[in-house]
Amino acid sequence: MFKEELKELGFTDNQIKIYLALLKNGASNPTELAKITGLHRSYVYDAVEKLMENGTINSVSINNKKNYQAVGLNVLRENIELKLKNLDDIIPKLASISKISKEETHIELHKGKRVYKTLIKDLTANFQKNDVVYLINIDESVLEKVEPIYLKQYFTIIKEKKVKEKIIIPKGGKKFKEPGLEYKELAKDYLGETATAIYKNKVYLFILGEPNYLIIIKNKKVAETYMKNFNLLWNTATP
């Protein structure tokens, strides 16, 4: 419980064990933490040191012994928000020296079981209010199975930003009942074996198999070409 979310915030497995143990049991010393978590004391000390550095826990003296306790959850949130603010401050400076931002075409290749996660994170990082995402042959049932946590977060974000999706799926495919999602259906023969997402000047191509592949192409002309194909299919498809 909560492990995946805490990993996304930068916690290691050992740090998660220590942090959750302190939340559940209150102030504890290294010996107690080793017993509760099953970690060797050297790993406990290493994890505690890192958690102290990032302000997630602090120390307290009990019976002249050094114990550790989790900070208030509001403090944890404030620490994360401060990091985000610092990141926002340096992004313009990073963009000014980034070679990627100056290239006409940028291509990324990702492979593995979690390529859908890569798509979701890339999209949500760039969403603006009232944006539209265009999807072809995305298997909603697979997405719900492999990335339930990120899918839930994704729907929360698109609701907040009023992002819309236009989705072409095979006839009889799964449909999510979420606001802003518009589905149309086509025979599987028209859609092939790959899945495509188009968002602004980016095209996301999925090749599903063992392993899964995700190709991200950032190029305005390429995105415009895929949008023409999408519109042709959309006009042919049925609600």
VOPAGU-2260 file (C-alpha; in pm, 1 decimal, decimal comma):
REM VOPAGU-2260
SITE   aa  ch    i         X         Y         Z
SITE  MET   A    0       0,0       0,0       0,0
SITE  PHE   A    1     130,4     343,8    -103,3
SITE  LYS   A    2     461,4     197,5    -222,0
SITE  GLU   A    3     423,0     293,5    -587,7
SITE  GLU   A    4     313,6     647,2    -499,3
SITE  LEU   A    5     606,7     695,3    -260,5
SITE  LYS   A    6     849,6     559,2    -519,6
SITE  GLU   A    7     723,5     824,6    -758,8
SITE  LEU   A    8     818,1    1083,7    -495,6
SITE  GLY   A    9    1175,5     951,5    -490,7
SITE  PHE   A   10    1165,5     711,5    -195,2
SITE  THR   A   11    1372,5     391,8    -216,7
SITE  ASP   A   12    1230,3      56,9     -99,9
SITE  ASN   A   13    1417,9      76,7     231,2
SITE  GLN   A   14    1316,3     437,5     290,3
SITE  ILE   A   15     953,4     342,2     230,3
SITE  LYS   A   16     976,2      64,4     489,8
SITE  ILE   A   17    1127,6     300,1     747,1
SITE  TYR   A   18     887,3     586,3     677,5
SITE  LEU   A   19     575,2     369,0     693,0
SITE  ALA   A   20     702,7     199,8    1009,5
SITE  LEU   A   21     746,0     538,4    1177,7
SITE  LEU   A   22     401,8     653,2    1066,7
SITE  LYS   A   23     243,8     337,6    1204,1
SITE  ASN   A   24     445,3     288,6    1523,6
SITE  GLY   A   25     552,4     639,1    1617,6
SITE  ALA   A   26     900,0     737,4    1736,7
SITE  SER   A   27    1143,7     443,5    1721,2
SITE  ASN   A   28    1514,7     384,4    1757,4
SITE  PRO   A   29    1732,7     203,8    1497,9
SITE  THR   A   30    1713,6    -128,9    1681,9
SITE  GLU   A   31    1334,2    -115,6    1688,4
SITE  LEU   A   32    1321,3     -13,5    1323,8
SITE  ALA   A   33    1545,1    -304,1    1225,4
SITE  LYS   A   34    1313,5    -542,7    1407,7
SITE  ILE   A   35     995,3    -393,6    1260,7
SITE  THR   A   36    1118,3    -374,5     901,7
SITE  GLY   A   37    1346,2    -677,8     891,7
SITE  LEU   A   38    1629,2    -459,9     759,1
SITE  HIS   A   39    1988,4    -487,9     877,5
SITE  ARG   A   40    2082,7    -198,0    1104,9
SITE  SER   A   41    2333,5     -64,5     849,3
SITE  TYR   A   42    2050,7     -31,0     596,3
SITE  VAL   A   43    1833,7     132,0     861,3
SITE  TYR   A   44    2100,1     393,9     935,7
SITE  ASP   A   45    2151,6     464,0     564,7
SITE  ALA   A   46    1777,5     505,3     499,4
SITE  VAL   A   47    1728,4     718,0     813,0
SITE  GLU   A   48    2013,9     948,2     708,3
SITE  LYS   A   49    1858,9    1009,2     366,5
SITE  LEU   A   50    1512,9    1067,3     514,5
SITE  MET   A   51    1661,7    1315,8     759,5
SITE  GLU   A   52    1834,1    1498,8     473,4
SITE  ASN   A   53    1514,4    1547,2     275,4
SITE  GLY   A   54    1315,1    1650,9     582,6
SITE  THR   A   55    1079,5    1353,0     582,9
SITE  ILE   A   56    1170,6    1248,2     937,7
SITE  ASN   A   57    1342,5    1410,5    1233,4
SITE  SER   A   58    1514,0    1293,5    1550,0
SITE  VAL   A   59    1392,8    1307,2    1908,4
SITE  SER   A   60    1558,9    1203,5    2235,1
SITE  ILE   A   61    1365,9     952,3    2445,9
SITE  ASN   A   62    1523,6     825,2    2769,9
SITE  ASN   A   63    1854,8     970,1    2649,3
SITE  LYS   A   64    1838,1     758,5    2333,6
SITE  LYS   A   65    1813,5     890,1    1979,8
SITE  ASN   A   66    1481,8     803,0    1819,6
SITE  TYR   A   67    1328,2     901,9    1487,2
SITE  GLN   A   68     980,0    1010,3    1399,7
SITE  ALA   A   69     793,8    1097,0    1078,8
SITE  VAL   A   70     723,1    1465,0    1023,7
SITE  GLY   A   71     364,8    1583,2     998,1
SITE  LEU   A   72     205,4    1492,5     665,0
SITE  ASN   A   73     147,8    1861,0     589,6
SITE  VAL   A   74     525,2    1914,0     621,3
SITE  LEU   A   75     584,5    1630,7     373,3
SITE  ARG   A   76     354,9    1804,9     125,5
SITE  GLU   A   77     526,0    2139,7     180,9
SITE  ASN   A   78     866,1    1980,8     114,9
SITE  ILE   A   79     742,7    1837,1    -214,5
SITE  GLU   A   80     578,9    2165,4    -317,9
SITE  LEU   A   81     905,0    2348,4    -243,9
SITE  LYS   A   82    1093,6    2108,5    -472,2
SITE  LEU   A   83     836,7    2166,9    -746,6
SITE  LYS   A   84     871,8    2543,9    -706,3
SITE  ASN   A   85    1250,0    2514,5    -731,2
SITE  LEU   A   86    1207,9    2305,3   -1045,8
SITE  ASP   A   87     970,8    2562,4   -1196,5
SITE  ASP   A   88    1230,4    2830,5   -1128,8
SITE  ILE   A   89    1509,7    2653,9   -1315,6
SITE  ILE   A   90    1310,0    2509,9   -1609,2
SITE  PRO   A   91    1337,3    2832,6   -1816,5
SITE  LYS   A   92    1714,4    2833,2   -1761,3
SITE  LEU   A   93    1742,1    2466,3   -1856,7
SITE  ALA   A   94    1530,0    2527,4   -2167,2
SITE  SER   A   95    1761,7    2806,1   -2278,7
SITE  ILE   A   96    2058,8    2565,7   -2294,4
SITE  SER   A   97    1868,8    2256,1   -2405,8
SITE  LYS   A   98    1970,1    2123,7   -2745,5
SITE  ILE   A   99    1648,7    1919,2   -2761,7
SITE  SER   A  100    1427,5    2227,5   -2763,3
SITE  LYS   A  101    1615,0    2364,4   -3064,3
SITE  GLU   A  102    1599,6    2049,4   -3275,5
SITE  GLU   A  103    1329,2    2023,4   -3539,3
SITE  THR   A  104    1279,4    1651,1   -3479,1
SITE  HIS   A  105    1324,2    1457,2   -3156,8
SITE  ILE   A  106    1270,1    1081,4   -3133,2
SITE  GLU   A  107    1263,0     861,3   -2821,6
SITE  LEU   A  108    1238,4     483,6   -2797,0
SITE  HIS   A  109    1108,2     314,6   -2482,0
SITE  LYS   A  110    1053,5     -54,8   -2421,6
SITE  GLY   A  111     920,1    -273,5   -2143,1
SITE  LYS   A  112     599,0    -346,2   -1958,2
SITE  ARG   A  113     548,2      13,1   -1840,1
SITE  VAL   A  114     541,3     205,5   -2169,1
SITE  TYR   A  115     183,6     318,2   -2101,5
SITE  LYS   A  116     313,0     483,2   -1784,6
SITE  THR   A  117     564,6     676,1   -1997,1
SITE  LEU   A  118     283,0     799,6   -2221,1
SITE  ILE   A  119      64,5     910,1   -1930,3
SITE  LYS   A  120     347,8    1095,6   -1756,4
SITE  ASP   A  121     456,9    1268,7   -2076,7
SITE  LEU   A  122     104,0    1382,7   -2158,6
SITE  THR   A  123       8,5    1506,7   -1812,8
SITE  ALA   A  124     335,4    1698,9   -1778,7
SITE  ASN   A  125     234,7    1915,0   -2076,2
SITE  PHE   A  126    -144,3    1941,9   -2052,8
SITE  GLN   A  127    -300,4    2284,4   -2077,4
SITE  LYS   A  128    -666,5    2368,4   -2021,5
SITE  ASN   A  129    -903,7    2250,1   -2295,0
SITE  ASP   A  130    -637,5    2052,8   -2482,5
SITE  VAL   A  131    -740,3    1760,0   -2703,6
SITE  VAL   A  132    -569,3    1420,6   -2733,8
SITE  TYR   A  133    -638,4    1196,7   -3032,9
SITE  LEU   A  134    -611,1     818,7   -2988,7
SITE  ILE   A  135    -626,6     532,0   -3238,2
SITE  ASN   A  136    -657,8     165,5   -3142,7
SITE  ILE   A  137    -571,0     220,1   -2775,0
SITE  ASP   A  138    -675,3     -89,7   -2578,9
SITE  GLU   A  139    -846,8      57,6   -2272,1
SITE  SER   A  140    -878,1    -281,6   -2102,4
SITE  VAL   A  141    -498,7    -333,0   -2115,7
SITE  LEU   A  142    -433,9      15,9   -1982,1
SITE  GLU   A  143    -674,4     -40,1   -1692,7
SITE  LYS   A  144    -498,8    -365,4   -1607,1
SITE  VAL   A  145    -132,6    -263,3   -1626,8
SITE  GLU   A  146    -147,2      98,4   -1502,0
SITE  PRO   A  147    -451,4     138,0   -1271,1
SITE  ILE   A  148    -282,3     393,9   -1042,7
SITE  TYR   A  149    -158,6     617,6   -1323,1
SITE  LEU   A  150    -484,7     580,7   -1511,2
SITE  LYS   A  151    -675,2     708,9   -1207,2
SITE  GLN   A  152    -436,1    1003,4   -1174,6
SITE  TYR   A  153    -468,7    1069,9   -1547,1
SITE  PHE   A  154    -847,2    1094,6   -1532,4
SITE  THR   A  155    -822,5    1327,0   -1231,7
SITE  ILE   A  156    -589,3    1560,3   -1421,4
SITE  ILE   A  157    -792,7    1570,0   -1742,3
SITE  LYS   A  158   -1103,3    1652,3   -1538,6
SITE  GLU   A  159    -924,2    1938,8   -1364,8
SITE  LYS   A  160    -786,3    2078,5   -1691,0
SITE  LYS   A  161   -1093,2    1993,6   -1899,6
SITE  VAL   A  162    -884,3    1799,1   -2147,2
SITE  LYS   A  163   -1081,2    1609,3   -2410,8
SITE  GLU   A  164   -1001,4    1282,5   -2584,3
SITE  LYS   A  165   -1121,2    1163,4   -2923,0
SITE  ILE   A  166   -1072,0     787,9   -2935,3
SITE  ILE   A  167   -1107,4     538,5   -3219,1
SITE  ILE   A  168   -1134,9     179,7   -3092,9
SITE  PRO   A  169   -1210,3    -158,4   -3250,7
SITE  LYS   A  170   -1578,4    -247,8   -3262,4
SITE  GLY   A  171   -1692,1    -379,2   -2925,0
SITE  GLY   A  172   -1385,4    -242,8   -2742,6
SITE  LYS   A  173   -1392,7    -120,0   -2382,2
SITE  LYS   A  174   -1505,5     237,9   -2318,0
SITE  PHE   A  175   -1441,9     438,7   -2001,4
SITE  LYS   A  176   -1735,3     642,8   -1875,4
SITE  GLU   A  177   -1543,2     960,6   -1801,4
SITE  PRO   A  178   -1629,2    1320,6   -1894,9
SITE  GLY   A  179   -1452,1    1456,6   -2201,7
SITE  LEU   A  180   -1404,3    1117,5   -2369,9
SITE  GLU   A  181   -1562,8    1070,4   -2712,4
SITE  TYR   A  182   -1543,6     727,1   -2872,0
SITE  LYS   A  183   -1596,9     601,5   -3223,8
SITE  GLU   A  184   -1563,0     245,3   -3350,8
SITE  LEU   A  185   -1405,4      89,0   -3657,7
SITE  ALA   A  186   -1350,1    -264,9   -3776,3
SITE  LYS   A  187   -1020,1    -403,2   -3647,0
SITE  ASP   A  188    -890,9    -447,6   -4003,7
SITE  TYR   A  189    -878,9     -70,2   -4047,6
SITE  LEU   A  190    -672,6     -18,2   -3732,7
SITE  GLY   A  191    -394,3    -274,8   -3766,2
SITE  GLU   A  192    -179,0    -398,6   -3479,1
SITE  THR   A  193     -26,1     -73,5   -3355,5
SITE  ALA   A  194    -177,2     199,5   -3137,4
SITE  THR   A  195    -129,0     572,7   -3185,0
SITE  ALA   A  196    -172,0     885,4   -2975,6
SITE  ILE   A  197    -142,1    1238,2   -3115,9
SITE  TYR   A  198    -101,0    1542,3   -2894,0
SITE  LYS   A  199       1,8    1881,0   -3030,6
SITE  ASN   A  200     335,9    1828,8   -3210,6
SITE  LYS   A  201     395,9    1478,0   -3073,5
SITE  VAL   A  202     305,6    1134,2   -3203,4
SITE  TYR   A  203     319,2     827,0   -2978,3
SITE  LEU   A  204     341,3     488,1   -3151,9
SITE  PHE   A  205     284,7     165,7   -2957,5
SITE  ILE   A  206     406,2    -173,7   -3073,3
SITE  LEU   A  207     262,2    -422,1   -2826,5
SITE  GLY   A  208     430,2    -756,9   -2768,8
SITE  GLU   A  209     717,8    -902,0   -2568,2
SITE  PRO   A  210     851,6    -650,0   -2485,3
SITE  ASN   A  211     623,6    -354,6   -2557,5
SITE  TYR   A  212     769,9     -61,5   -2747,9
SITE  LEU   A  213     678,8     306,8   -2744,0
SITE  ILE   A  214     819,4     547,3   -3003,3
SITE  ILE   A  215     772,6     919,5   -2935,3
SITE  ILE   A  216     821,2    1151,9   -3233,6
SITE  LYS   A  217     827,3    1524,8   -3172,2
SITE  ASN   A  218     782,5    1699,6   -3504,6
SITE  LYS   A  219     508,3    1936,9   -3615,4
SITE  LYS   A  220     484,1    1809,6   -3973,6
SITE  VAL   A  221     475,7    1445,8   -3865,6
SITE  ALA   A  222     199,1    1524,5   -3615,8
SITE  GLU   A  223       1,8    1708,2   -3886,9
SITE  THR   A  224      30,7    1404,8   -4117,7
SITE  TYR   A  225     -97,4    1169,2   -3848,2
SITE  MET   A  226    -382,5    1409,7   -3773,8
SITE  LYS   A  227    -493,0    1390,5   -4137,7
SITE  ASN   A  228    -501,8    1011,6   -4107,0
SITE  PHE   A  229    -692,2    1038,8   -3780,5
SITE  ASN   A  230    -954,8    1266,4   -3934,5
SITE  LEU   A  231   -1006,7    1026,7   -4225,1
SITE  LEU   A  232   -1063,7     737,6   -3984,7
SITE  TRP   A  233   -1280,4     951,3   -3753,7
SITE  ASN   A  234   -1509,8    1050,6   -4038,1
SITE  THR   A  235   -1542,7     684,1   -4138,5
SITE  ALA   A  236   -1595,9     547,8   -3786,0
SITE  THR   A  237   -1933,5     514,9   -3612,1
SITE  PRO   A  238   -2030,9     630,1   -3259,6
